[in-house]
Amino acid sequence: MPDRDATGSRAVGGAAAALEKDVGWLARAVAETAIALTRAEAKIEADARQRIQALRDDSKGDLAVLYGSLRTAKRVTACLVTGSATSSSQIEEARRAVAEARAIADAMIERFHRAMCD
């Protein structure tokens, strides 16, 4: 009977050693997963910052054109309202400016929607 006890103790000891090894592996895997998660978060945040900056850079020129078109349309509209002399070419220029501004604004809005959905 003492042999069985010794054999049982060795089996338990072997199982404990194997379990300790598995626990060690699991601890390393958890640590590696946490590090990978942190790196992935940092990469996603960096990519988002780059996309935001690109969107801002692309929009600056378009916004300048929109503001210019708005100023032109306001100027011509003010002349029409006050009864100042406004030529048909100025009215046509204002119409073109508004049409161009609408097209640019629509394109910008579409680009913003695509950026949000990506």
C-alpha positions as CSV (number, residue, x, y, z in Angstrom):
1,M,0.0,0.0,0.0
2,P,2.8,2.6,0.7
3,D,3.8,2.2,-3.0
4,R,0.4,3.4,-4.1
5,D,0.6,6.4,-1.9
6,A,3.9,7.3,-3.3
7,T,2.7,6.8,-6.8
8,G,-0.4,8.8,-6.1
9,S,1.7,11.6,-4.7
10,R,4.0,11.6,-7.7
11,A,0.9,11.7,-10.0
12,V,-0.5,14.6,-8.1
13,G,2.9,16.4,-8.2
14,G,3.2,15.8,-11.9
15,A,-0.3,17.1,-12.5
16,A,0.4,20.2,-10.3
17,A,3.6,20.9,-12.3
18,A,1.7,20.6,-15.6
19,L,-1.0,22.8,-14.3
20,E,1.5,25.4,-13.1
21,K,3.1,25.3,-16.6
22,D,-0.4,25.9,-18.2
23,V,-1.1,28.7,-15.8
24,G,2.2,30.3,-16.7
25,W,1.4,30.1,-20.4
26,L,-2.0,31.6,-19.8
27,A,-0.6,34.5,-17.8
28,R,1.9,35.2,-20.7
29,A,-1.0,35.0,-23.2
30,V,-3.1,37.4,-21.2
31,A,-0.2,39.8,-20.9
32,E,0.5,39.6,-24.7
33,T,-3.1,40.1,-25.5
34,A,-3.3,43.2,-23.3
35,I,-0.2,44.6,-25.1
36,A,-1.6,43.8,-28.5
37,L,-4.9,45.5,-27.6
38,T,-3.0,48.7,-26.5
39,R,-1.0,48.7,-29.7
40,A,-4.2,48.2,-31.8
41,E,-5.9,51.1,-30.0
42,A,-2.9,53.3,-30.6
43,K,-2.8,52.4,-34.3
44,I,-6.6,53.0,-34.7
45,E,-6.3,56.4,-33.0
46,A,-3.4,57.4,-35.1
47,D,-5.2,56.4,-38.3
48,A,-8.3,58.3,-37.2
49,R,-6.2,61.5,-36.5
50,Q,-4.6,61.2,-40.0
51,R,-8.1,60.7,-41.6
52,I,-9.4,63.8,-39.8
53,Q,-6.4,65.9,-40.8
54,A,-6.8,64.8,-44.4
55,L,-10.5,65.6,-44.3
56,R,-9.8,69.1,-42.9
57,D,-7.0,69.7,-45.5
58,D,-9.3,68.7,-48.4
59,S,-12.2,70.9,-47.1
60,K,-10.2,74.1,-46.6
61,G,-10.1,74.9,-50.3
62,D,-13.7,74.0,-50.8
63,L,-14.8,76.1,-47.9
64,A,-12.9,79.1,-49.3
65,V,-14.7,78.7,-52.6
66,L,-18.1,78.4,-50.7
67,Y,-17.4,81.6,-48.7
68,G,-16.4,83.5,-51.9
69,S,-19.6,82.3,-53.7
70,L,-21.6,83.4,-50.7
71,R,-20.1,86.8,-50.6
72,T,-20.7,87.3,-54.3
73,A,-24.3,86.2,-54.0
74,K,-24.9,88.5,-51.0
75,R,-23.4,91.4,-52.8
76,V,-25.5,91.0,-55.9
77,T,-28.6,90.4,-53.8
78,A,-28.0,93.5,-51.7
79,C,-27.7,95.5,-54.9
80,L,-31.0,94.1,-56.2
81,V,-32.8,94.8,-52.9
82,T,-31.6,98.4,-52.6
83,G,-32.3,99.1,-56.3
84,S,-28.7,99.9,-57.1
85,A,-27.6,99.5,-60.7
86,T,-26.9,95.8,-61.2
87,S,-26.1,94.5,-64.7
88,S,-27.4,91.3,-66.0
89,S,-23.9,90.0,-66.1
90,Q,-23.6,90.5,-62.4
91,I,-26.8,88.7,-61.8
92,E,-25.7,85.8,-64.0
93,E,-22.3,85.8,-62.1
94,A,-24.2,85.5,-58.8
95,R,-26.4,82.7,-60.2
96,R,-23.3,80.8,-61.4
97,A,-21.6,81.3,-58.0
98,V,-24.6,80.0,-56.1
99,A,-24.9,76.9,-58.5
100,E,-21.2,76.2,-58.1
101,A,-21.4,76.6,-54.3
102,R,-24.4,74.2,-54.2
103,A,-22.4,71.6,-56.2
104,I,-19.4,72.0,-54.0
105,A,-21.5,71.8,-50.8
106,D,-23.3,68.7,-52.0
107,A,-19.9,67.0,-52.8
108,M,-18.5,68.0,-49.4
109,I,-21.6,66.6,-47.6
110,E,-21.3,63.4,-49.6
111,R,-17.6,63.1,-48.7
112,F,-18.4,63.7,-45.0
113,H,-21.1,61.0,-45.1
114,R,-18.7,58.5,-46.7
115,A,-16.0,59.4,-44.1
116,M,-18.4,58.7,-41.3
117,C,-19.5,55.3,-42.8
118,D,-16.0,54.0,-43.5
